[in-house]
């Protein structure tokens, strides 16, 4: 199996064998609504080579791994959280391997998406860890489908299933644009930010992003929100610097969709939003201002590797006379890395829980110490 190290799909792979065996006893098109690296679909294909369906992964790294693992098999790999609109009613089997670390609202969205993806009479399987909310998720399945049965409980994990009966679609949002928005003020202007439960800090402007926004200069030129999330920072860049050209990128499909919706809600036309795996598709030394709040988790586990990669990419992407603004939480300590990537690193804002550094004079890889 090809696996993406910055994606947490391996945390769900403990369910692959029992789940694949259960599904292999059924027939019809299958959709894995949180498919990650395609492990479940690969396992099913190894048992039934003619099996077909869809593997939806919402992170670029996991989507690419799924494409590699399912090459030559009759599976469609899509970049989506849950389902795309055109996938409604197209499957006989839907699978939700609950990503508990994204929170209950995200799992609830996947359960509703499972109902929407199924033809009448189709089966939904939900699996998870009993110590990580499985009973709560099973109640979500019952509430959405009206029926539920336990099919397996072993080793701290369980699998439950439900059948889609005739009836109206479940209430509640599924797609970006359905979740509404929240607001904050930037430059004496109210800013609306699109919501999605699978995107960091849904429904509130977190303190780190607020500090980063307050540290932004009023500047023209090219600006980059590296890891844009729902687009609060990119929107602030556009409002503070209306003559600038702003680019916003993220590895997450719902983040990119939410960021685009944020720009639409605010009528901001000078922001280009697209998916990017770290700094892919962005030319070297191309930006005057780069802002970033690097993550420090992969799934539920602390990992600083994605943050290190983003900082190194910022050094590659920043113009010689530009400024990189990076905010860190108290759980992060990247000063040594910043000083190895930039000749000038200086603190510009701090609180009890966060600090912002302004970095300039990017060093080329050959001149980077260490």
C-alpha positions as CSV (number, residue, x, y, z in Angstrom):
1,X,0.0,0.0,0.0
2,X,1.1,3.5,-0.9
3,X,0.4,5.7,2.1
4,X,0.7,9.5,2.6
5,X,2.6,10.3,5.8
6,X,0.8,13.6,6.4
7,X,-2.6,11.9,6.2
8,X,-4.2,9.9,9.1
9,X,-5.9,7.2,7.1
10,X,-3.8,4.4,8.7
11,X,-5.7,5.0,11.9
12,X,-8.8,3.5,10.3
13,X,-7.1,0.5,8.7
14,X,-7.7,-1.7,11.7
15,X,-11.2,-2.2,10.3
16,X,-10.2,-3.2,6.8
17,X,-10.3,-7.0,7.0
18,X,-13.6,-7.5,8.8
19,X,-15.3,-4.7,7.0
20,X,-14.0,-5.8,3.5
21,X,-15.3,-9.4,4.2
22,X,-18.7,-8.1,5.2
23,X,-19.0,-5.9,2.1
24,X,-17.6,-8.7,-0.2
25,X,-20.7,-10.7,0.7
26,X,-22.9,-8.0,-0.8
27,X,-23.3,-6.9,-4.4
28,X,-23.6,-3.6,-6.1
29,X,-21.6,-0.3,-6.5
30,X,-19.7,0.7,-3.3
31,X,-18.7,4.1,-2.0
32,X,-16.1,4.7,0.7
33,X,-17.1,8.2,1.9
34,X,-13.9,8.8,3.9
35,X,-11.6,6.7,1.8
36,X,-8.2,8.1,2.6
37,X,-5.5,6.1,0.9
38,X,-7.9,3.6,-0.7
39,X,-7.1,0.8,1.7
40,X,-10.6,-0.5,2.1
41,X,-11.3,-0.4,-1.7
42,X,-8.1,-2.2,-2.3
43,X,-8.9,-4.9,0.2
44,X,-12.4,-5.4,-1.4
45,X,-10.8,-5.6,-4.8
46,X,-8.4,-8.3,-3.6
47,X,-11.3,-10.4,-2.6
48,X,-13.6,-9.5,-5.6
49,X,-11.6,-8.3,-8.5
50,X,-14.7,-7.2,-10.3
51,X,-15.8,-4.9,-7.4
52,X,-16.4,-1.3,-8.4
53,X,-17.3,2.0,-6.9
54,X,-15.9,5.3,-5.6
55,X,-13.3,6.2,-3.1
56,X,-13.7,9.8,-1.9
57,X,-10.7,11.4,-0.1
58,X,-10.7,15.0,1.0
59,X,-6.9,15.5,1.4
60,X,-4.6,15.8,-1.7
61,X,-2.0,13.4,-0.2
62,X,-4.5,10.7,0.5
63,X,-6.3,11.1,-2.8
64,X,-3.0,10.6,-4.7
65,X,-2.2,7.5,-2.6
66,X,-5.6,6.1,-3.3
67,X,-5.1,6.6,-7.1
68,X,-1.8,4.7,-6.9
69,X,-3.3,1.9,-4.8
70,X,-6.3,1.5,-7.0
71,X,-4.6,1.8,-10.4
72,X,-6.0,-0.7,-12.8
73,X,-9.1,-1.4,-10.6
74,X,-12.6,-0.2,-11.5
75,X,-12.8,2.5,-8.8
76,X,-13.3,6.2,-9.2
77,X,-11.2,8.3,-6.9
78,X,-12.6,11.8,-6.1
79,X,-11.5,14.7,-4.0
80,X,-14.5,15.2,-1.8
81,X,-15.6,15.1,1.9
82,X,-18.5,12.8,1.9
83,X,-20.0,12.9,-1.6
84,X,-20.1,15.1,-4.7
85,X,-23.6,16.2,-5.6
86,X,-23.7,14.0,-8.7
87,X,-23.0,10.9,-6.6
88,X,-26.4,11.1,-4.9
89,X,-28.4,7.9,-5.2
90,X,-25.7,6.1,-7.3
91,X,-24.6,3.3,-4.9
92,X,-25.9,0.1,-3.2
93,X,-23.3,0.2,-0.4
94,X,-21.9,3.2,1.5
95,X,-19.2,3.0,4.1
96,X,-18.4,5.5,6.9
97,X,-15.1,4.8,8.7
98,X,-15.6,7.4,11.4
99,X,-12.8,10.0,11.5
100,X,-13.5,10.7,15.2
101,X,-10.7,13.4,15.4
102,X,-12.7,15.7,13.1
103,X,-15.5,15.9,15.7
104,X,-19.1,14.7,15.9
105,X,-20.4,17.2,13.4
106,X,-18.1,15.9,10.7
107,X,-19.1,12.3,11.3
108,X,-22.8,13.4,11.2
109,X,-22.2,14.9,7.8
110,X,-20.7,11.7,6.5
111,X,-23.7,9.7,7.9
112,X,-26.1,12.1,6.0
113,X,-23.9,11.8,2.9
114,X,-24.2,8.0,3.2
115,X,-28.0,8.2,3.0
116,X,-27.8,10.6,0.1
117,X,-25.4,8.4,-1.8
118,X,-27.6,5.3,-1.6
119,X,-30.3,4.0,-3.9
120,X,-33.4,2.9,-2.1
121,X,-32.8,-0.4,-0.3
122,X,-29.0,0.3,-0.1
123,X,-26.9,-0.6,2.9
124,X,-24.8,1.8,5.0
125,X,-21.9,0.4,7.1
126,X,-20.5,2.5,9.9
127,X,-17.4,1.4,11.8
128,X,-15.3,2.9,14.6
129,X,-13.7,2.4,18.0
130,X,-16.0,1.9,21.0
131,X,-13.7,4.3,23.0
132,X,-13.9,6.9,20.3
133,X,-17.5,7.7,20.0
134,X,-18.9,4.7,18.2
135,X,-22.1,4.6,20.3
136,X,-22.7,8.3,19.5
137,X,-22.1,7.7,15.8
138,X,-24.4,4.7,15.8
139,X,-27.2,6.9,17.2
140,X,-26.5,9.3,14.3
141,X,-27.0,6.4,11.9
142,X,-30.2,5.4,13.6
143,X,-31.5,8.9,13.6
144,X,-30.7,9.3,9.9
145,X,-31.8,5.9,8.6
146,X,-34.5,5.0,11.1
147,X,-33.0,1.6,11.7
148,X,-29.8,0.0,12.8
149,X,-28.2,-3.4,13.5
150,X,-25.0,-4.4,15.1
151,X,-23.0,-6.7,12.9
152,X,-19.6,-6.9,14.7
153,X,-18.0,-5.9,17.9
154,X,-14.4,-7.1,18.6
155,X,-11.2,-5.8,20.0
156,X,-12.5,-2.4,21.0
157,X,-14.0,-1.7,17.6
158,X,-17.5,-2.2,16.1
159,X,-19.4,-2.2,12.9
160,X,-23.1,-1.3,12.6
161,X,-25.3,-1.1,9.5
162,X,-28.6,0.4,8.3
163,X,-30.7,0.1,5.2
164,X,-32.0,3.1,3.3
165,X,-35.8,2.9,3.2
166,X,-38.2,5.0,1.2
167,X,-38.5,8.5,2.6
168,X,-37.4,12.0,2.5
169,X,-33.7,13.0,2.6
170,X,-32.3,13.7,6.0
171,X,-32.3,17.2,7.3
172,X,-29.1,19.1,7.9
173,X,-26.2,20.4,5.7
174,X,-24.0,18.2,3.6
175,X,-22.2,20.4,1.1
176,X,-20.1,23.6,1.4
177,X,-22.5,26.5,1.2
178,X,-25.1,24.6,3.2
179,X,-23.4,25.3,6.6
180,X,-23.8,29.1,6.7
181,X,-21.1,31.5,7.8
182,X,-19.7,33.3,10.8
183,X,-18.2,36.8,10.9
184,X,-15.4,38.9,12.2
185,X,-14.2,42.5,11.7
186,X,-11.1,43.4,9.6
187,X,-10.1,46.9,8.7
188,X,-13.4,48.3,9.9
189,X,-15.3,45.9,7.6
190,X,-17.4,42.9,8.6
191,X,-16.1,39.7,7.0
192,X,-18.2,36.6,6.5
193,X,-16.4,33.3,6.6
194,X,-18.0,30.1,5.2
195,X,-18.3,27.2,7.6
196,X,-17.5,23.5,7.2
197,X,-17.0,21.1,10.2
198,X,-14.1,19.3,8.5
199,X,-12.1,22.6,8.3
200,X,-10.1,23.9,11.3
201,X,-11.8,26.3,13.7
202,X,-15.2,26.0,12.2
203,X,-17.6,28.8,13.3
204,X,-15.1,31.0,15.1
205,X,-12.0,33.0,14.3
206,X,-9.3,31.3,16.4
207,X,-6.8,33.5,18.3
208,X,-3.8,32.5,16.2
209,X,-5.5,33.5,12.9
210,X,-6.7,36.8,14.5
211,X,-3.1,37.6,15.6
212,X,-1.9,36.8,12.1
213,X,-4.5,39.0,10.5
214,X,-3.6,41.9,12.9
215,X,0.0,41.5,11.8
216,X,-0.7,41.8,8.1
217,X,0.8,44.9,6.4
218,X,-1.1,47.1,4.1
219,X,0.7,46.2,0.9
220,X,0.3,45.8,-2.8
221,X,1.9,43.1,-4.9
222,X,1.4,39.3,-4.7
223,X,0.3,37.8,-1.5
224,X,-0.1,34.1,-0.4
225,X,-2.2,32.5,2.3
226,X,-0.3,29.2,2.6
227,X,-2.8,26.7,4.2
228,X,-5.9,28.9,3.8
229,X,-8.5,26.9,5.7
230,X,-11.9,28.7,5.4
231,X,-10.2,31.8,4.0
232,X,-10.3,34.3,6.9
233,X,-6.6,35.4,6.4
234,X,-7.0,35.5,2.6
235,X,-10.1,37.7,2.9
236,X,-8.2,40.0,5.3
237,X,-5.3,40.2,2.8
238,X,-7.7,41.2,0.0
239,X,-9.5,43.8,2.1
240,X,-6.4,45.4,3.6
241,X,-4.7,45.5,0.2
242,X,-7.4,45.8,-2.5
243,X,-4.8,46.4,-5.2
244,X,-2.9,43.2,-4.4
245,X,-3.2,39.8,-6.1
246,X,-3.9,37.2,-3.4
247,X,-3.4,33.4,-3.8
248,X,-4.9,31.0,-1.3
249,X,-4.1,27.3,-1.2
250,X,-4.8,24.3,1.0
251,X,-4.4,20.5,0.8
252,X,-8.0,20.0,1.9
253,X,-10.9,19.9,-0.5
254,X,-13.5,21.3,1.9
255,X,-11.1,24.0,2.9
256,X,-10.6,25.1,-0.7
257,X,-14.4,25.0,-1.3
258,X,-15.1,27.0,1.9
259,X,-12.4,29.5,1.1
260,X,-14.0,30.1,-2.4
261,X,-17.3,30.5,-0.7
262,X,-15.8,33.0,1.7
263,X,-14.5,35.1,-1.2
264,X,-18.0,34.9,-2.9
265,X,-19.8,36.0,0.3
266,X,-17.6,39.1,0.6
267,X,-17.4,39.9,-3.1
268,X,-13.6,39.6,-3.2
269,X,-12.5,39.1,-6.8
270,X,-8.8,39.5,-6.4
271,X,-8.2,36.1,-4.7
272,X,-7.3,33.0,-6.6
273,X,-8.2,29.9,-4.6
274,X,-7.0,26.4,-5.6
275,X,-5.8,23.1,-4.0
276,X,-2.1,22.6,-3.6
277,X,0.0,20.0,-1.9
278,X,2.2,22.3,0.1
279,X,3.7,24.7,-2.5
280,X,3.1,22.8,-5.6
281,X,2.1,24.7,-8.7
282,X,3.6,27.9,-7.2
283,X,6.6,29.4,-8.8
284,X,9.8,30.1,-6.8
285,X,10.3,33.5,-5.2
286,X,7.0,34.7,-6.4
287,X,5.3,36.4,-3.4
288,X,5.8,39.7,-1.6
289,X,3.8,38.6,1.5
290,X,3.2,35.0,2.7
291,X,1.1,34.3,5.7
292,X,0.8,30.9,7.4
293,X,-0.5,29.2,10.5
294,X,1.1,25.8,10.2
295,X,-0.7,22.8,11.7
296,X,0.7,20.6,14.4
297,X,-1.5,17.5,14.1
298,X,-1.9,14.7,11.7
299,X,-5.3,13.3,12.7
300,X,-5.4,13.2,16.5
301,X,-1.6,12.9,16.8
302,X,0.9,15.7,17.2
303,X,3.2,16.0,14.2
304,X,5.4,18.9,13.3
305,X,6.5,17.6,9.9
306,X,3.8,19.4,7.9
307,X,4.7,22.7,9.6
308,X,8.4,22.2,8.8
309,X,7.5,21.5,5.1
310,X,5.3,24.6,4.9
311,X,8.1,26.8,6.4
312,X,10.6,25.5,3.9
313,X,8.2,26.0,1.1
314,X,7.6,29.6,2.2
315,X,11.4,30.3,2.0
316,X,11.3,28.9,-1.6
317,X,8.2,31.0,-2.5
318,X,9.1,34.3,-0.9
319,X,10.5,37.1,-3.0
320,X,14.0,38.4,-2.0
321,X,12.4,41.6,-0.6
322,X,9.3,40.0,0.8
323,X,8.0,39.1,4.2
324,X,6.8,35.7,5.6
325,X,4.5,36.0,8.6
326,X,4.1,32.8,10.6
327,X,2.1,32.3,13.8
328,X,2.9,29.5,16.2
329,X,1.1,28.2,19.2
330,X,2.7,27.3,22.5
331,X,2.9,23.7,21.3
332,X,5.2,24.7,18.4
333,X,8.8,25.8,18.4
334,X,10.1,26.4,14.9
335,X,12.5,29.3,15.6
336,X,15.6,27.3,14.7
337,X,14.1,26.2,11.5
338,X,13.0,29.8,10.7
339,X,16.5,31.0,11.3
340,X,17.9,28.3,9.0
341,X,15.6,29.4,6.2
342,X,15.6,33.2,6.6
343,X,18.4,35.6,7.3
344,X,16.1,37.9,9.2
345,X,13.6,36.5,11.8
346,X,12.0,38.9,14.3
347,X,9.0,38.6,16.6
348,X,6.2,41.0,15.9
349,X,3.3,39.9,18.2
350,X,2.8,37.6,21.1
351,X,0.3,36.4,23.7
352,X,0.2,33.8,26.4
353,X,-0.6,31.1,23.8
354,X,0.7,32.4,20.4
355,X,3.4,34.4,18.8
356,X,4.0,35.8,15.3
357,X,7.3,36.1,13.6
358,X,8.1,38.2,10.5
359,X,10.8,36.5,8.4
360,X,12.6,38.1,5.4
361,X,15.7,37.5,3.2
362,X,15.0,33.9,2.3
363,X,18.1,31.7,2.1
364,X,18.6,29.4,-0.9
365,X,18.9,25.7,0.0
366,X,22.6,25.7,-0.8
367,X,23.1,28.6,1.7
368,X,20.9,27.2,4.4
369,X,22.9,26.2,7.5
370,X,22.8,22.6,8.6
